């Protein structure tokens, strides 16, 4: 059975008459290089069948080439945002979250087991080398299956019931991946903001691989790059998600031209990019993105004083009034997009904490429900969010077809009486003279909540929660630690509870993996040890033993083996019901607003939209390659 996705895949690519890609459509940015013979003309650079983006059909205005966009990033690592924003994927979502072929010309799926990918004839990497089936073979056989380059083994998206996928080269422009059971996760991972990589520029990367490079030459390169192992060299030079190597060919709309270390990174248009608009103009419209590194704390102020043309990261709703006021002094506009997180902020009790008294208490659903019921979300909404958010458990938003009101309302009523009763039932009946409950080992019942300290929102909300919990006999202490240390400290059991975001994808469809509702990664702060166990295929961490969590993992495996939309939707519903009823994450509010600062000269940025990492890729699904600059004069 060929699934309905095939139709969408085939519709995504229309044959584009090459004669329309005339000299008039050559970006001025490349005219001199073409005239000097250093770059072929545009009609020789794009694939025979480029991906045609109907800009007018998206309700926007077809644009013009040219211009530079300045933006601010909090650290050099954030150059990865250009990979997320550029959103060039083998297959990808549009803004309606429907999937289309992108880098691929088309694809077919059979029973979600067999995936056949067709490449575009004449498609090239940014250095002009052809994108071929060899790039897929090299990635699979020489990187993913190489223990030195992939010591953790294949991604979980490539292994079904212990069976690794089978890779085949069918012909010069066709590859196939197959499993004996359905793998509904496969395409979603390819469309992700941090995508599963299946194609690498083999012609460039073979110089760093022991199988293809002369031993003495490889040692010389290793010495030059100051690494001791060839595998370290290859990993460094091949990193595509955080594009630190300017020489690495890419398929993204813009390519990094700046070597590390630097305080400013310049991304220039990819001359071989595979998309064009309906008028035959090669995308992207914008020539350059310049990313300037700044202290995260200073970014709101700098953005509000005209130092950024397009800014969403490192600014938050608390900055809105200041940024909005900047419209009076600078040619910028501040839009408000709706965040897609299941909860803008969430308390995550670490069910794997090493504290022998707190661990069983946090694993007791009565304690988690009590802590949730003690919180006055209405007051938080009014005091911190000006009443503009929705009081909710940590769950999917109404924009998701999987939304149910009972998920959002689970254990969120402000009910200190019931909270007290539940804590008594859980055995916390003794109290000190200050009213704080006494643990079984004689300590006061104090919960240390750790935050990354990246926003005053967190401390504002936690200060309110401190008062609510004190009224039910629980003391709260706020500790700030670095984001980078969160994972290791959580896995080590040092964190009892943290404040972070809720579900990252609050707008899922049944086709999307429900892994965020079960322990699947070691950075899930409510169960990192169980997540590590899943991530390592059982070799590290511990398997969950809490019945409700075991059921979630079993449901996830059922979803991964399912090929039917109705069954997937039913599994999602059951998992959401368990997750919210068991209060594995204590949600506060959702549907919060994200300021988007846009210079008035930039066109085609939506007035309102959904904003989130997964699956929206922030700006990605709105195709920033179609944003353009109205030039003065």
N, C-alpha and C positions, 0 to 999 in steps of 0.2 A: 504494500500500500504506500503510495506516495502522498505525503501529508500536504495540508493546505499551505504550509510555508513555501512550498515550491512555487506556487503562483506568485506570492509576494516577491520571492527571489528573482523570478524571471521578469516581473514587471519593473524591477528596480533599475534595469539597464535597458535603455533604448538605443538602437543604433544611431549614431550621430554622424551626419554627413561631414566628412573630413574637409571638404572644400570650404565649409563655413569658418574653419579655423584659419582664416587668412592672416596676412601680415598685420592687418588692422587690429587683430585681437592679440597681438604680441604685447605683453606687459612692457612698459617703457623701462622698467627695472632691468630688463634683459636685452634691450635693443642694441646696446654697444657690444655686448658679448656675442650676439648673433651676427652683427655686422663684421666683427673681427674674426668670425669663424670659430670662436671658442665654445659656442653653444649652438646646437641645431635650432632651426625655426620651430615655433610652437606646434605646428601640425606634425612635426616629426618627433616631438617630445611626449605628447599625450598618447594614450593607448588608441588602438583602432576604434574601439567602442568605449569612449570615456563614460564615466558616470555623469549623466545630465541632471543637474539640480534645477528644477523649475522654481526659481526664486519668487516669481509673481504668483505661482500656484500656492506658495507658502504664505501668501498675504503680505509679501514684502516687495520692496522695490529693487529690480535688477540694478547692479552697481557699476562702479568704475574701478580701474586699477589705481593703486598708489597709496602713499602715506605710511606713517609710522605711528604705532600705538605705544605709549609709555604706561607701564604698570609697576606696582610695588610688590615685592615678595619678602617674606619674613626670614628666609635663609636660602643659601645657594641650593639646598635640596629641593626647594620649591620650583625649580625649573621643570619638574615633573608635571606641573600644571599645564604646560604647553602640550604635553602628550594627552592629558585629559581633555583640555579644551579643543585641541585639533581633531580628536575623535575620528581618526582614520582607522578603520577596523576591517577585518575580513568580512564580517557582517556586523551591522549596527542598528540601533534603534533610531526612529525618528521621534519628533516631539509628542506623538501620540502613543509612543512605546510599541510601535509595530516594527518588526525586524525586516531589514532589507539587505541584499548583497551590496557591498561597498567596494572594497579592494577587489573582491571576487566579482567576476562578471555575472555569475549565477551559481546556484547550488540546488541540489535535490536531497531530500531525506526520505528514507524508507523506514517506517515503523520506529523512527527515532533511534535506529541502530546503525544505519548505513548513511554516511554523509559524503556526497560527491561534490567536489569543488572545482569550478571552471575558472581559469585565470583569463584576464583580459589580454588579448593579443597586443604585443608591443608595449606592455606596461613596464616602466623602468623605476629603479630606485633613484634617490635624489642625486647620485653621482653619475647617472646615465647608464649604469649596468642593468641588464634585463632582469626582471622578476620572473623566475622560472620555477618549474617543479623541483629543480635541484636545491633551491632555497628551502623548500619544505622538507625534502629528504635529508638535507644536512641538519636541519633543526631537530628532526625526529631521531635519526640514527646516530648522528655524531655529537649531539648535545643532550637531548632529553634522555637518551638511553645510555649515555656515557656516565659512569659512576663518579668520575672525577669532576665533571661539570655539573652533574645533577645528583649530589650525594644523598639527597632525601628521596630520590626516586621520582617516578612520574607524579604529576599533579593528581589529586583525587578526581578531577574532572575527566581524567584519561584512564581511570581504572574502575571497572564495574565488577562488583563481587569478586575482587581479586584478579580479574582478567584485564590485562593491559590491552589497549586498543590496537588494532591492526592497521598499518599504514601501507598504502600502495600507490605507485605512480601508474596511472592508467594510460596516459599518452602525454604528448609534449605540453599540454595545457590543462591536464586534469589529474587531480589526486583524490584519494578516497581514504576515509577513516571509518572503521567499522568495529562493532562489538556484537556479541551473540545475544545480549539483552539490551533493552532501551537505555539510552544515555541522554535524558532530557536536559542535562546540565551543560552539555557540550557547547551548543551555540551561544547560550547565555554567557558563558565564560569568555567566549571570543568577543562578545559585544560589551564586556565590562569596562569600567573606567580604567582599571589596571588589568589589561586583557591577558588571557592565556596566549603565549607566543607560539606560533606554529611555523612561521617563516622567518628566516634570518638571511642577511646578505652574505651568502656563502663565499662569493668571489672575494669579498673583503676579509671575512673572518678566518678563512683557511690559513692565512699567514700566521695566525696565533694558535693553531691547533697542531698537536704533536703528530697527528696522523698525516698531515699534509705539508708541514714545514720542515725544512732541513734542520737537523738538530743544532748545529752551530749557529745558524741564523736565529733560531728560536731563543737560544741562550743569550744571544746578543740583544734581542728585543727585550727579553726579561730583565737583563741588566740595565738597559736604558730606562725601563719603566719601574725599576726597583721592586721587583717581585721575585719570590723564590720558586714559585711553582707556575708552570705554564697554564694550569687551570685558573689560577688567580688572574693571570694576564688576560685570558680569554673572557672570563666573566666581566672584568673591568671594561674591556674594549667593546663587548657585546651588549652592555646594558642599554636597553632602549626606553624603558619606562622613565628613568631619570637620565636624560640624554647628555651625560657629561663628556662624552667623546665626540668632538665636532666632526671627526672623520668617518664616524659610523653612518653609512647610508640609511636613509629613512623613507617611509611612505607618507609621512605626516605633511600637512600643508606648509608648515614652517620648520626649518632645521636650525639647530643651534650652531653658531659660528664661533663661540667663545670657549676657550679652555679653562679648566679649573686651575687654581682658585681665582675668583673674580668677584667684584662687587656689582658688576653690570653684565648682563648676558643679552646678546643680540641674536634674535631668531629671524632668519630671512626666508623669503618665499622659496618653496621647493620648485625648481624649474620643470620637474617631471611629474608634478601632481596630477592625479587621475580624474579630477572632477572639472566640469565646465558648467557654465550657466546656460540658460535656454537661448542666449544670443551668441553663443560660441566663445565667450570670454573664459579663458582658463582661470580657475579659482586657485588660491584665494584672491580676493580683491585687494586686501591689505598687504603691503610689501614687507613690513617689518614689525615685530614685537620687541620692545626693549624692556627687559625686566631689571629693575633696580633693587638691590638688596638693602633692606632697612630693618631696624629694630621693630619687631611686631607691635610693640607698645606705641611706636610713633606713627605707624601707618595710617590710623584714622586721621590724625592731625595733618599729615602730609597730603593725604587724599583730599582733605577739605581745604587745602590751600593750593590746589591746582597742579599737584605733582603727579597725578595719575589720570589717564584717559579712560581706563576701564578697570574698575576695582570691585571685587566681591569678597575675596579672602582677606582675613585680618581686620575686617570691619564687621560690626554687629549692630543689632537693633538699638543698643544703648547709644550708638554714635549717630543715630538717624537725625535727631534734632540739629546737631552741629553740622552734619553733612548737608542737610536740607537748607540750612542758613547759608551755606557756601554758594548755593545757586544764585544768591544776590550779588556775589562778587566775582564769580568765575563762570566761564561758559560750560557748566556741567549740569546734569540732571540726575536726581536720585530717584530710582524706581524701587518699588517694593515687590519682591517675589516671595512666594510661599515656600517655606522650608519643607522638605519631604521626610524629615526624621520622625520616627514614631513618637518621640518625646524630645522637646528642645533640650531638656536636661533630665537625667534619670539617675536615681540612686541604685548602684549595683552591689548588692550584698555578695561577698566572695564566698561561695559555698565550699570552696576548697581552701579556705584560710587555715593556717597551721595552728591557730589558737584552739586548744582542746575543749574549751568551754564554749567559745563563740561559734565554732564550726557546727556542732549539732543544733545550736539555737537557730542559726541562720538557715539551716536545712529544714527547720520546722516551719511549715507553711503558716502556722498561726502567728509566728513572730513577724514574718514578712507582711502578712495581711495587716497586722496591728500597726506596724510602722507606716504602712500606706494610709490606713484609716485615720491616723493621728494628724495627718497633714491637711492644712486648710488651703486647698488649691485656689479657691476663689480669691482669698486674700493675696496670694502670691501673684495671681493673674493681674489683679488690680494694682498692687503695689509695685511690681517689677516690670510688668508687660503692658501697663496702661489699659488692661482689659481687652487687649487685641488678640489674645491667644485663646485656645480651647482647652479647658481642663479635661484631662484625659489620662487613661492608663497608657503605657507604652505599647502602642499597637499601630495598625495600618490606618491611613487617613481615608476620609470619604471618597477621595479621588480614586481609590483602589476598588476594583470590582469585588475584592475579598472582604471589604469593610462590613462590620456588623456593629450596631450601637452597643450591644451588650459587652463587646470587647473593650470599647472605649470607657465604659462606665464601671468596669470591674474593680471593686475595692477602692474607689476614689472618693466616696462620700466622706465628708469630715465628721467622724464619729468617735470622739475620745472615749466615750463610755464603752463601746464595743472593743476598741483598741485595748483599753485597760483589762477588760474581761479576757481577751485572747492571750494577753501576756501573762495573766494569772494562770490560765489553763496550761500555758507552756511551762509552768513551774517557777516563774519569776515573781513569787508572792512576797518575799521579804524586802523591806525597804530600809534605807538609812534615815537618819534624822532630817536629812535634806529632801526626802521624798524619792530619791533615786533608788531604783531596785538593786538588790544585792545578788551577784552571781553565785553559783554553787561553790566557788573557791574563795568566797569572801570579798572579791573585788566589787567595786561599784560598776554598774552596768553602763559603761562608757563605750560608745562606738566612735572610733576615729574614722572620719570620712576624708579620703584623700582626693585632691583635685590637682589639675595641671596648672592652676592659677593663671590661665590664659585670658580670663574674662572676669570682670567684677560681678557679672551676672551670677556666677557660681556662688561667690561668697555672699552676695545679697540674698539669694534664695536660701542658702544654708543657714544664715543667721536667723531667718524666719523659722526654718524647720527646727533649729535648736530650741526655740521656745515651745513649739508644738510637742516635741518629743519629751521635753522636760515635764510637761503636764501629765504624761503617761509613765513617768519614772525612768526615762532613758536619757542619759547625758550624751551630748554630741560634741566632739572636738574636731575642728577643721585643721587639716594639715596639707600644705602645698608641696608638691614634688614635681620633678620634671617629667614631661610626657614620655621622654625616651626611657625613663626608668620604670614606668608603670608596668610594662609587660613582665619584665624580669622579676620585679618585686611581687607582682600578683601571682605569677607561676610559683614563686618561692613561698607563697602563703603569708607574706608579710602584710598584705593589705587586707583589712577586715571588710571595708566598704569603700567604694569610690563614687565620685560624681562624674558622669560622662554624658554623652549623648544617648538617646534611646536607639531603637532600630534604625539602621542607616537607610534602608529602603522602606519608606512608608507608603509607597504606591505600587506594590507588586501586582503582577498578574499570576494566574495559576501556573503559567509556563516558567516562571522564575523560581530559582532554587530557594526553598524555605530554610536554608542552613543557618540563617541568622536567629532562628528560634530554637536551635539545638546546639550543644557544644561541638563546634567544628573548627575552632581556631584558638590559639593561645593568647590572643589579644582580646578575647571576650572576657571582660573583667569579672563577670559573675560566676564563671566556671572555667578558668584558664587551664587547670590541670586536666580536666576532662576534654577540653578542646585540643590540647596538645596531644592527647592520646589518639584522637580522631585524625589529626593532621599527620601524625607519624605512623599511621596504619597500625597502631597498637604497640609500637616499639618504645614510646616514651609516655610519661604521665600515667594516669590511671583511668580505667574505664568507669563511667558513672554507675553508681549503685542506688541512687534515689529513684524510686519507681516512676515518678512522673517524668524525670529526665530520661530514663531508659526508654519510656514510651515515645518521647520526642525523637530520640535517635532512631528508633524502629520505624516511626512514621516517615522520617527523612529518607531512610533506605527504601521504604515503599515508594516514595515519590520518585526516587532516583531510578527505580525499575519500571516506573509507569509510562505508558505511551498514550494514555487516554486523558483528554482535557477534564472530563467530569470527575475522574478519580483524583486527579491532581488538585482540583478545586476542593474536593471533599477532604483531602489530606491537609491542605492549607488551613481549612476551617477548623479541623480538629486540633492542629498544632497551635493556632492562634488562641483557641479556647483554653487549652492547657496553659499556655504561656501567660495569659492574662489572669486566669483564675488562680494560678500558683504564684503569681507576683514575683517571677524571677528577676524582673527589673521593675523598680518603683518609678513609674512615669509621673510627670508633674503636669506639663502642658504641652500641646503640640500646635500645629498650624501657625507657628510663629513666622515673623516676617524678616526677610533678609534684604538689607539695602544693597542696591546695585548702582554704583556711581558710574555714569557714562558721560564722556565729553559730548557736547552738543554737535560736534562735527561728525560723530560716528552714527551711521545709519543701520537700520535693520535689527537693532537689539530689541527684543520684545518688550512691550510696556509692562506686561505681567506674565508670569510664568512660574513653573515649579523649579525650586533650586535645591539640589542635593548632589552628593557624590555618586551614589549608586541608586538607580540606573541612569540618572540624568547626565552624569559626567559634567556637573556644574553647567557651563555654557554649551557643552559638547553636542547634545542632541538638537540644539537650536542652530547648529552649523555656523560657527564663527568665521568659517571661510567665506560666508556670504555677507558678513559685516563689511561695511565700506566707509570710506572717509570722503565727506563733501569738501573738496579742495577750495580754498579761498581764491576769489577772482575767477 
